[in-house]
């Protein structure tokens, strides 16, 4: 049998790993359908706190042994306006994107 880290975890376990090298379940907030950053054509929670209830429910599913208060969204919603200091208008000299 190989002495790989994965085999060591699977056989001996670790207090640093909940699943000891095995795959856990994928958290709802990490799935493509998450409303954290965007949903369909709407901005998500991280932009302007849309879908707060859905995002909070998914956030509370993280099983890390501590209470997880949902942090506030970024409040960066500009109602479709381009910020005056956007990167594309302020590229470094010689940059070509």
GROMACS elastic network, one bead per residue, 0.5 to 0.9 nm:
[ bonds ]
;  ai    aj funct       b0    kb
    1     4     6  0.88518   500
    1     7     6  0.81791   500
    2     5     6  0.89636   500
    2     7     6  0.68262   500
    2     8     6  0.87675   500
    3     6     6  0.81565   500
    3     7     6  0.62122   500
    3     8     6  0.64722   500
    4     7     6  0.52420   500
    4     8     6  0.62523   500
    4     9     6  0.86695   500
    5     8     6  0.50038   500
    5     9     6  0.61546   500
    5    10     6  0.85706   500
    5    21     6  0.81962   500
    6     9     6  0.51336   500
    6    10     6  0.61155   500
    6    11     6  0.85687   500
    6    20     6  0.79424   500
    6    21     6  0.53506   500
    6    22     6  0.81441   500
    7    11     6  0.59679   500
    7    12     6  0.81688   500
    7    21     6  0.76431   500
    8    11     6  0.52385   500
    8    12     6  0.55332   500
    8    13     6  0.69376   500
    8    14     6  0.87933   500
    8    20     6  0.85778   500
    8    21     6  0.83552   500
    9    12     6  0.53523   500
    9    14     6  0.61960   500
    9    17     6  0.81425   500
    9    19     6  0.85832   500
    9    21     6  0.52554   500
    9    22     6  0.83567   500
   10    13     6  0.57658   500
   10    14     6  0.88575   500
   10    19     6  0.83808   500
   10    20     6  0.54108   500
   10    21     6  0.55939   500
   10    22     6  0.70068   500
   11    20     6  0.82433   500
   12    20     6  0.80850   500
   13    16     6  0.86223   500
   13    17     6  0.74311   500
   13    18     6  0.87181   500
   13    19     6  0.81325   500
   13    21     6  0.78760   500
   14    17     6  0.54546   500
   14    18     6  0.77950   500
   14    19     6  0.87086   500
   14    20     6  0.60501   500
   14    21     6  0.89034   500
   15    18     6  0.73042   500
   15    20     6  0.84012   500
   16    20     6  0.81919   500
   17    20     6  0.50560   500
   17    21     6  0.71670   500
   18    21     6  0.83247   500
   18    22     6  0.88593   500
   18    24     6  0.83642   500
   19    22     6  0.52435   500
   19    23     6  0.67712   500
   19    24     6  0.63432   500
   20    23     6  0.86001   500
   21    24     6  0.88845   500
   23    26     6  0.86540   500
   24    27     6  0.88507   500
   26    29     6  0.84329   500
   26    30     6  0.67949   500
   26    31     6  0.72011   500
   27    30     6  0.54231   500
   27    31     6  0.68342   500
   27    58     6  0.73766   500
   27    59     6  0.84410   500
   27    61     6  0.70373   500
   27    62     6  0.67475   500
   28    31     6  0.53868   500
   28    32     6  0.86337   500
   28    33     6  0.80523   500
   28    34     6  0.64855   500
   28    55     6  0.88542   500
   28    57     6  0.89333   500
   28    58     6  0.53825   500
   28    59     6  0.78419   500
   28    61     6  0.76276   500
   28    62     6  0.87442   500
   29    32     6  0.82697   500
   29    33     6  0.81914   500
   29    34     6  0.52302   500
   29    35     6  0.76815   500
   29    36     6  0.68674   500
   29    55     6  0.71089   500
   29    58     6  0.54274   500
   29    59     6  0.63548   500
   29    61     6  0.85895   500
   29    62     6  0.86970   500
   30    33     6  0.83713   500
   30    34     6  0.66154   500
   30    36     6  0.88422   500
   31    34     6  0.54995   500
   32    35     6  0.85311   500
   33    36     6  0.88977   500
   33    38     6  0.87894   500
   33    39     6  0.71819   500
   33    40     6  0.89452   500
   34    37     6  0.75361   500
   34    38     6  0.76158   500
   34    39     6  0.72366   500
   34    44     6  0.87265   500
   34    54     6  0.85319   500
   34    55     6  0.74232   500
   34    58     6  0.82462   500
   35    38     6  0.53102   500
   35    39     6  0.51684   500
   35    40     6  0.88784   500
   35    43     6  0.83221   500
   35    44     6  0.52978   500
   35    45     6  0.65479   500
   35    46     6  0.87575   500
   35    50     6  0.81328   500
   35    51     6  0.65480   500
   35    52     6  0.86744   500
   35    54     6  0.72261   500
   35    55     6  0.62260   500
   36    39     6  0.79268   500
   36    43     6  0.86408   500
   36    44     6  0.51347   500
   36    46     6  0.57685   500
   36    47     6  0.84640   500
   36    49     6  0.86148   500
   36    50     6  0.85007   500
   36    51     6  0.78716   500
   36    52     6  0.85502   500
   36    54     6  0.86803   500
   36    55     6  0.59509   500
   37    43     6  0.63549   500
   37    45     6  0.58430   500
   37    46     6  0.52769   500
   37    47     6  0.66085   500
   38    41     6  0.70404   500
   38    42     6  0.57646   500
   38    45     6  0.73181   500
   38    46     6  0.81624   500
   38    47     6  0.81591   500
   38    50     6  0.88124   500
   39    42     6  0.52933   500
   39    43     6  0.63945   500
   39    44     6  0.59961   500
   39    51     6  0.89449   500
   40    43     6  0.82139   500
   42    50     6  0.83290   500
   43    46     6  0.79946   500
   43    47     6  0.60854   500
   43    48     6  0.70386   500
   43    49     6  0.85796   500
   43    50     6  0.70201   500
   43    77     6  0.82757   500
   44    47     6  0.56716   500
   44    48     6  0.66312   500
   44    49     6  0.65184   500
   44    50     6  0.52909   500
   44    51     6  0.66451   500
   44    52     6  0.86492   500
   44    55     6  0.89308   500
   44    73     6  0.89975   500
   45    48     6  0.55267   500
   45    51     6  0.58205   500
   45    52     6  0.60233   500
   45    55     6  0.70213   500
   45    72     6  0.85245   500
   45    73     6  0.59014   500
   45    74     6  0.84079   500
   46    49     6  0.59172   500
   46    50     6  0.79536   500
   46    72     6  0.77356   500
   46    74     6  0.56594   500
   46    75     6  0.77952   500
   46    76     6  0.84714   500
   47    50     6  0.77156   500
   47    73     6  0.58843   500
   47    74     6  0.55039   500
   47    75     6  0.58950   500
   47    76     6  0.55593   500
   47    77     6  0.56964   500
   48    73     6  0.58197   500
   48    74     6  0.65767   500
   48    75     6  0.51713   500
   48    76     6  0.65558   500
   48    77     6  0.55317   500
   49    52     6  0.56564   500
   49    72     6  0.73091   500
   49    73     6  0.51671   500
   49    74     6  0.79085   500
   49    75     6  0.76019   500
   50    53     6  0.86043   500
   50    55     6  0.87908   500
   50    73     6  0.87719   500
   51    54     6  0.54283   500
   51    55     6  0.61620   500
   51    56     6  0.85093   500
   52    55     6  0.52141   500
   52    56     6  0.59010   500
   52    57     6  0.85254   500
   52    70     6  0.89179   500
   53    56     6  0.51560   500
   53    57     6  0.61859   500
   53    58     6  0.87446   500
   54    57     6  0.52573   500
   54    58     6  0.64195   500
   54    59     6  0.86296   500
   55    58     6  0.51786   500
   55    59     6  0.59901   500
   55    60     6  0.86256   500
   55    70     6  0.84400   500
   56    60     6  0.61156   500
   56    61     6  0.87796   500
   56    69     6  0.83632   500
   56    70     6  0.61592   500
   57    60     6  0.53282   500
   57    61     6  0.67542   500
   58    61     6  0.53173   500
   58    62     6  0.75202   500
   59    62     6  0.59354   500
   59    68     6  0.73186   500
   59    69     6  0.84566   500
   59    70     6  0.70151   500
   60    63     6  0.78343   500
   60    67     6  0.79694   500
   60    68     6  0.62886   500
   60    69     6  0.80436   500
   60    70     6  0.82056   500
   62    65     6  0.85069   500
   62    68     6  0.81013   500
   63    66     6  0.77990   500
   64    67     6  0.83528   500
   64    68     6  0.87986   500
   68    71     6  0.86554   500
   70    73     6  0.89140   500
   72    75     6  0.82358   500
   73    76     6  0.81949   500
   74    77     6  0.80774   500
   75    78     6  0.86010   500
   77    80     6  0.76141   500
   77    81     6  0.87295   500
   78    81     6  0.53032   500
   78    82     6  0.73292   500
   78    83     6  0.75866   500
   79    82     6  0.88815   500
   81    84     6  0.89502   500
   82    85     6  0.84972   500
   82    86     6  0.70954   500
   83    86     6  0.53870   500
   84    89     6  0.83386   500
   85    88     6  0.87058   500
   85    89     6  0.72277   500
   85    90     6  0.71822   500
   86    89     6  0.58073   500
   86    90     6  0.66612   500
   87    91     6  0.60066   500
   88    91     6  0.57041   500
   88    97     6  0.83682   500
   90    93     6  0.89005   500
   91    94     6  0.80405   500
   91    95     6  0.60829   500
   91    96     6  0.81840   500
   91    97     6  0.87829   500
   92    95     6  0.55267   500
   92    96     6  0.89475   500
   93    96     6  0.89032   500
